[in-house]
């Protein structure tokens, strides 16, 4: 699940997963509270990782598995 909290400037992933047919997902220019981020989600054998490719401004990126 992906949640965005604008007032707290947070991007929050809970137990990230991808559809079976998708091994990789890139998110470009995700804007939250005036900040932007580029993210890369990658499927691995035992789950999905969330990688921060770029972050400009004050935004927190949190992942809970």
Secondary structure, 3 states (H helix, E strand, C coil): CEEEECCCCEEEEECCCCCCCCCEEEEEEEEECCEEEEEEEEEECCEEEEEEEEEECCCEEEEEC
